């Protein structure tokens, strides 16, 4: 807009020769539909109405008359009744807007709004509600829940909890550090792929429909009119004139097509996808085919290994990086090698016995090495570089043996392979027994150390709060209340006596011969024929106490305090109300 002219005052030419230009392609008529409380909120209708003010340049003094005019007859009656006996024209524009806002959108009950938010599930409103529609509905409900900084987390949690598709829900629960945006992205993607898969499968088993173009029969005035006719494609086969009708991909029946199948909403027991039975599941057939192919390949490879006469063999050595230095589960054997004691690791996966070059120079430096007659390959396919081989004398079990030993260019520990195991007749079972004994011993020692360090955790006593006592403050001029004991049913008398003795032994109760105060016992039965002893203090001590009034936090305040937390701990104390000791001045006769 150039100058100070506007559309309503006719676009006059201002001083200085500037020309007032109206907005391009703008309607000259101010049109806004009347407010309908069933279609839109009052605040959003007002937002649209005030947007029209900006478009048409409405002056401030004209806003109230236009509001009363365009709000509609029904809304005008409402505001007139609310302001009676005063007239709406006597109020300002803002007062009318606020009056109708309070009427149509009263302050909601926060607890009720939170309850509605927690109960909202997908498809509660309609059966075909999409993921995005569901999220929009949650955002709308969250407006009046006053979540504050917890809003994003609350939306994410309810979004995941309320999704109807179990597959999508399970996928979202697997993601660590899941955010609301990431949850929506995954859910929408899986929803779209599921719909696409159903559309693809639904077209299988149906007749092949094609668009067949026919030439025009009577051209008119040089224009060609093409007709597209939907026809069913019929396939003829000279080899099989009685070809069987296509089967339904949902259940395998040939009596109907997939769109008429009664199992259109049945969930497959194999892949958990809705729309077909397990016996016709494509994923199951694919898995069975892969398993069959893998079995055939394995048999073929086994036959090739048996048929091939290979001198080279593999030495298998697989270690867990976390347990590489843990030697507790390794099988070791000490042998006398040419007069030197050498500790070998028994490895049934190795066909030969190997010694590193450094160990060779340390234990048997004078033994002559020969050129190796074979090639050794590791499990990963890497060639093990050999320095040579030599014949060594072994003494084991009181017998001497001359065996072949390979020397490798590495710094690994000595390895005793299958060849030596057969000649020396090594019994591997005794190594299992030794390892089991060592494991049990180590476990027992670890448990013993834990008990010594955290002995208080394993104690059967209930425990006691240190450095804090309960102080009871009586009102002025209070007279002690002594109430007679109530009768205890015969069926639980013994349990009550046992509990009293147990509390006395733990130091919770102290036996007294007399007292000015007395409160009846209320026994509550628990599991394992035990009883919880409670005192009915509401009729004796409680009315005479000076109680410090502290406001308890609400659920919303507690949630706000833990918002953003990642790790939470719950402590379950045994009889926690008995772990706080009463101060010495208030024990026994509390009147003193």
N, C-alpha and C positions, 0 to 999 in steps of 0.2 A: 504494500500500500504506500503510495507516494503522497505526501502531504497529509493533512488532517481530515480529509473527507472519508466517508464510509458509505456502505451500500444503503443504509436506512435513511440517510439524509439526502439521497439523490445524487451523490457523487459530485458535489459542488466543486468548483475550481477555487482553490485557496489563494491567498495573497501571494504575489511573487510569480504567478504564472505556472505554478506546479499543477499537474493534473492528477486527480484521484482516480486510481485504477482499481476496479473490482477484481476479486479473485477469478481466475480463469475457470470456465466450465462449472461454475457454482450455481446451484438452484437459487432462484429469487424468492422462493416460498419457504418459510420456516415450517418444517413438517416433522413432528415427533409423535409416535404412536402413544396412546394413553397408557398409564402404568397399570400392569396386571400382576397382582401379587402372586399368582399361580405360575407365572412364567419367569419372573425376574425379581431379584432383591431390590428394595427401594434404593439402597445406596448406589447400586450399579446403574439403575435408571437415572438417578440424579447425575452420575458421572457422564452419561451420554447426553443428558439434557444440557449440562454445563459445557460440554464439548461443542454443542450446537451454538451456544452463546458466542464462543470464540470464532466459529466459522462465519457467523452472520453479524458479528460486531454489535451485540445487544448491549445497550446502556444499562447501568446499574439500577436506575429507577424503573426500568421496564422488566426486570427479572421476576419480580413477585407477580405482576399480572399475568405474565406468560406462564409461570409455574402453575398458578391456579387454573389457567385455561387448559393447558395441555396435560395436566395430571389425570383428567377424566372425571366423569360425573360421580362414579363410585368413590374414588379417592377424595374428591371434594366434599362429599357427604361425611366421610370419616373425619376429615380435619375440622369441618364445621361443628360436628357433634363433640369433638374433643375440646374445642375452644369455646363452646357455647357457655354463656350468652354472648361472648365477644365474637366479632366477625373476623374471618381470616385476613381481610384487607387491613385490619388494624395492626397486624404483626409484621415483622420483617421477613425477608426471604430466608435468612438463616434460621429464624425461630420456627417457621413452617417446616423446613427440611428436618430440623431436629425433632420436632413434635411427631412427625410421621415416622422418623427413624426409630424413636422409642416405642411407637405403636407396632410397627411391622417387624422390627428386629429387637425385641427386649433383651436385656442382659441374660445370657444363658447360664445354666448351672454348670460350673466347671466339672464337677465330679460326674454328672450325667453325660456331659459331652465326652469325657475321657472313656466312660463305659461304652458309649456308642462307637467310639473310635476303635477300642479293643475288640468289639464284637463284629466289626465290619469285615466280611470275607468277600472274595471275588465271586461274582454271579449272584450276590444277595439281591440286587435290584433287577437284573435280567440275566437270562441263561447264556447269552452270547457276549457277555461283557469281556472286552479285551484287556490285555495287561495295562496298556496306557490309560484306558477308561477307569480301570480299578485304581491306579495310582492317582489320577485326578480326583476321584471320589475321596481318597484318603486325605489328600491335601485340603480339600474343602472341609472335611470334618475336623482337621487339625487346627483350623483357624481359630476356633473357639475353645481349644484345649489348653492354651497357655503353656505350651511346652518350653518356650524360650530357647536356650542353647541346646536343649535335648531334642529339638524338632527333627533334625536330620536322622538321628539314631532311632527315634520313635517311628518315623515313616519307614525306615529301612526294616526294622523288626516286624512291624505289622504287615508290610508288603510281603515279606518272606513267609510269615505265618499264615497269611490269608490266601495265598495262591492256591488255586484248585488243582493244578497239575502237579502230581507228586514227583514226576521226573524233573521238572523245573525247580521245584522246591528242594529236592535232594541235591541238585547241582549247585544251587546257591548256598546251601549249608556247607558244601565242601570248600568254598572259597574263604581263605583267611584274609582278615582286614577288609571285608566286604563293605563298600560304600553304597549309598543309595543310587548314585548314577551308574555304578558298575552293575548293581543288581538289576536295574531296569534294562541296561544294555544286553545282559545275558538272557534275561527273561523274554524280552521282545524278540531276540534272535532265535531262541529255541521255539517260541510260539510260531514265528513265521516259517521256520523249517518244518515244524510238525504239520502245519496247514498245507504246505507245499507237498510234503510226503503223502498226506491223505488224498490230495487232489490227484497225484500221480497214480496212487494205488487204485483210486476209485474209477479211473479210466481203464484199468486193466479188466479184462473179461467182458467189456462192452463191445458191440459191433463197431467196426471201423467206419466212422462217419467222415465223408469227404465232401468238399464243395466241387460240384461238377459244372463247368461252364458250358452253356449251350448257346449257339449262335442265334441271332434274332431271326424270326420268321418273316416279319414285315417291317422293314426299315421305314421310318416316317421322317420326311423332310431332312434327310441327310443325317439324322441323329440315330445312333445305335443304342438300343436298349438291351442290356445284358441281363439275363435271368440266372440266378444261382439257386440250384435245387439241391437240397440235402438228400443224399441217397446212401443206401447201405451198400458197402463194398462186399461183393460176393466173390470168394476165392474158389476156383475149381481146381481139382487135382485129378489127373488121369490115373495116378498110381493108387490113390486112396479115395474112391468115390464116396465112401461112407465115413468121412472124417467125423470124429466125435466132437460134440459141441464143447465150446470153451467152458472151463470150470471156474467157479466163483473163487476169487483169490482170498476171500475172507474165511471160508470154511471148506473149500474144496469140492462143493456140490456142483453138479451140472444141471440142477433143476431150476436154477435162477441165476440172475446176474448180481453183481456186487451191490448195486444200489437198492436191491430188494432183499438183501441178506438179513436175517434176524440177528446176526452177530455183529452188526455195524457198530454197536457200543460195547462189545465185549473186550476185556483186557487180556492180552496174551500173557500166559504164565511164564514165557521165556524172556521176552524183551520188555514186558510191561507197557507196551504201546496199545492203545485202544483201536479196535477196528478189525481184528482177525484172531483166529485160534492158533494155538501152539503148533498143531500138526501141519499148518501151511505157512509157518513163520519163515520168512526169507533169511533172517539173521541166523536162525537155527540151522537151516539147510547150508548156508554159507560156512558156518562154523564146522559142521560135520564134513563138508567137502574139504576144508582146509586140513582138518584132522586126518582124513583119509589120505590126502596128498602127502602130508608130512610123514605119515606112517610108511607110505610107499617109498618116499625118498630115503627114510631111515633104513628100511630093509635093503634098498639098493646100495646105499653106502656101506652097510655092514657086509654085504656080499663082496663088494669090491675090496674091502679091507682083508677079508678072509682069503680071497683069491690072490691078492698081490703079495709077493714075497719081498717085503721091504726090510732092509737092514736098519734103516733109520726108524726111531721110535720117539714118542713124546715123553717129556718129563713134566708132570703136572704139579704145579705149586701155586695154590691160590690162597691169598691171605686177606683178612679183613684189616683195612688200614687202622682201624681203632684198636685192634688186638694184635698188631704186628709184633709188639714187644712183649706180649703175654705168652710165656712159655709153659703155662700150667697144663695145657691140653696137648702138648707135643709128646710123642713117643721117642724116648732117647735110650740108647744102648751103648755101653762102654765096651770096646774091643781092644785087644792087644794086637797092634799092627806093626809087624817087624820089630817087636820089643817095645814099642811106644804105645802108651794108652791114649786112645782117641775116642771121643764121644760122638757117635753118629745119630742122626735123626732118621727114624724109620719112616719111609715113604713108599707105600705100596703102589703109588701111581707112577713111580720111576722104574724103568726096566733095568737100569744099571746103577752101580754105585759110583759116586763122584766125590772128588776131593779138590778143594781150591788149590791154586798154585802156591799161595802163601803157606797153607797147611802142609803141602807136599814138601816145601823147603824146610818146614819146622820139624815134621815128624819122620819123613823118609827121604832125606836129601840124597842119599847115595844110591837109590834104586834107579836103574836105567829105564828111561821112557822110550816107547816105540811110537811110530806114527799111528794115529787112531784109525781103526778099520770101519768106522761108522760115522754117521752124522746125527747129532742130537738136536731135536727141535722142542722148544717150550710150548706150553699150552696156547699161548698167544700167537704162535707161528714164527717166533724169532729163533734164529739159529744160535745154538750155544757154542761159543768158540772154545775148542779143545786144544790143549797143549800136547796131549799124547795119552798113552795108556801104559800101564805097567802091571806086572804080576807081584802080588804081595802075599805074605804069610799071615794068616789069621789064626789066633788061638781063642776058641770059644767052647765052653762046656767040656774042657779037658781034651779037646781034639784040635789038631792042626789042619788047616786047609790052605790051599794055594788058589787065590781067586784073582780075577781081573778087575783092576781099578782104573777109572778114567780121571784125568786131571784137567780142570777147566780154568780158563782165564777169568776168574771172578773172585769175589771175596765172601762167598756164601759159606755156610756151615757144612760139614761133611754130611753126605746123604747116602743112606743104605737102601738100595733098591730091591726089586723082586728077585733078581738073580741070586743075590747073597741070602735073602730070606729063605729061599728054597733049599740051598745047600746047607745053611746053618740050622735049618728047621726051627725057626724062631716062632714061638707061640705068642701071637698078638694079644690073646685074651688077658694075659697077666698085666699087660700095659694098661688095658681098660680098667682093671681092678685098682691099679696104682693111682691112675688119674682120678678115679671115683673117690678113693680114700683121701687123696690130697684135696679134692674139691670139698668133701665133707668137713675135713679138718679146717680148711680156710674159712668155710661158711660159719662153722662153730666159733672160731676165733673172732670173726667179724661181728657176729651176734653178741658175743661176750663183751666186746669193746663198746658196742652201742648201748648195751644195758648198763655198763659201768658209767658211761658218759651221760646217759639220759635215764637214770634209774627212777627218777621221780615220775616219769611218764608211765612206767609199768606198775606203779603202786596201785593197790586196790582201794586205798582211802580216797575220799572225795576231794581232799585238798582244803586249803585255807588261804584267804586273802591276807597278805602281809601288809602291815603299816596302815591299816584302815579299820576303824570300828564304827558300829552303828550307835549313835547317841539318841536317846529318847527324851524329849522335853515335854513335861506335863504342864497342863494348864494350872493356873493358880487355884489353891484350895480344893484340890481333887481328892476324893475319898476312894480308897482302894476297892476294887470290885472282885469279889470271890464267888465263883459259880461252881456248883456241884458238877461232878463228873457225869457224863452221859453213859448209859449202858452200851456195851459193845456186843454185837452178835457173837454167839458161841462159835460160829464157824470160822471167825477171823481173830478170835482172842489170842490164840497162840502166835499168829503172824504179827499182831500188834505188839505182844510182849517181846518177840524176837527183834522187831525193829527198834523198840526202845532200848534194848540191851546193845544193839549194834551202834546206835547213835551215842550211847553212853561210852562205849568202848572207843569210839572215834573222837571223843572229846567235844561233841556237839552239844550234848545235854549234860547237866551236872545235877546229881541227886541232892534234894533238899528235904528236910523233915517238916518244915512249915514255911508258909509264905502268905503275905497279905493279899496277893493277887493270885487268881486261879482262873484259867480259861479252858472250856471243854475241848476235847480232842475230836477232830473229824478225820477218820481213817478213809483213805481212798485206795482201792485195790489196784495193783499193777500186775505185770506179767510175772511168771515163775512163782506165783503164790506169795508175792511180796506186797507190802502195804506202804503207802506214803502217809505220813502223819502230818496233819495240818491243824492249826489252832483257829478257833472261831473268835478272832480278836475284834471283830466288828461289834461285838456286844460287850466288850470289856475294856480293852486298852485303847483301841482306835478312837472312840468318841472323846477321850480325855487327852489326846496328844495335840501339840501345836505342830501343825503340818506346814512345811515350806511348800508354797504353791509355785511350781515351775511349769510353764506351758510345754506340752509335749509336741514334738514336730509332727507335721502332717506327712502323708505319703508323698505328696508332691515335693515337699521340702527335702525329704530323704532322697528321692530320685534326683533332684537337682544337685544335691551334694555329691552324689556318686557319678554324675554325668561325666563322660569322658574317661572313666576308669577302665583299665584293662584287666586287672587281676583283683579278685574279691575273695575274702576269707570268711568262713563261717565257723565260729567256735561253739562247740556243744559241750558245756560244762556239766558235770555230774552233780545234780542237786545244788545248782548254783545259789539258790536262795538260802542254803544252809552254810555256805562258805564264808559269809560275812559275820564276823564275831561281834556280839553285843559288848559295849564298853563295860568295864569292871564296875562302874558306879550304878549301872542299870541292870546288872544281873541279880537274880534272886528276887528279893523284895524291891520292886521298882519304885516304891514310894520314897526310898532313900536315894 
